[in-house]
Amino acid sequence: MTRRPRSVPPEQRQVYVQVVEGLLQHGLKGQVSPRLRERLRQAGVDLDRPLLPLYPVPLWARCMDIVVEEVYPDVPRAEGYALLARAHVEGYGATLLGRAVMGVMRVLGPRRMVHRLPEVLRGTDNYTEATLTERGPTHFELHLNSSFSAPGYVEALFEGMLAAGGAKAPRVTKVHDDGDSSTYALTWTPEP
């Protein structure tokens, strides 16, 4: 049975709680200053209360901007987003769902893990559709039905996921972005 693509209008796009929890409660453990906590609360994410099941994408994007501004103020923006993505992968792995996903990634290895990426991404929000094209044994293209404006974030996020799956020297490069969809080349060094 073929799944129908999720056609969710931009104003109804939301991320699931495990994405928010992974970054803010686990990935940034010990780095959430009182000022950052207050700025997030003013934006709409109150870390002193139980997290909501869903967060609108514009709100989540704003929170990520705030985190980069507060936690990585002395590095170029793209580097700050790359650091944020690495913290996010680690933090997501500390959530209940993330522990299971990361455990499976380690067992599968990079090739089989990449084949699972579309399914993994579906579990992060209510709108992402991903298609995968194999270009070679260690070269894939991942097409997303969305675009993310944070420079360096998606690349570092997927590199972190590939590394979690055991890929050696993972490299992710954006090859297309029209503001509505994006495509990334995912490569890594083959095992000798």
Salt bridges, closest charged atoms under 4 A:
GLU21 OE2 - HIS26 NE2 3.05
GLU38 OE2 - ARG41 NH2 2.47
ASP46 OD2 - ARG49 NE 3.55
ASP48 OD1 - ARG37 NH1 3.03
ASP65 OD1 - ARG77 NH2 3.69
GLU69 OE1 - ARG39 NH2 2.61
GLU69 OE2 - ARG62 NH1 3.70
GLU70 OE2 - ARG35 NE 2.68
GLU70 OE2 - ARG39 NH1 2.68
GLU119 OE1 - ARG116 NE 3.98
GLU129 OE2 - ARG6 NE 3.53
GLU129 OE2 - ARG122 NH1 2.34
GLU134 OE2 - ARG111 NH1 2.77
GLU134 OE1 - HIS115 NE2 3.83
GLU141 OE1 - ARG135 NH2 3.15
GLU159 OE2 - ARG171 NH1 3.93
ASP177 OD2 - LYS174 NZ 3.12
ASP178 OD2 - HIS176 NE2 3.57
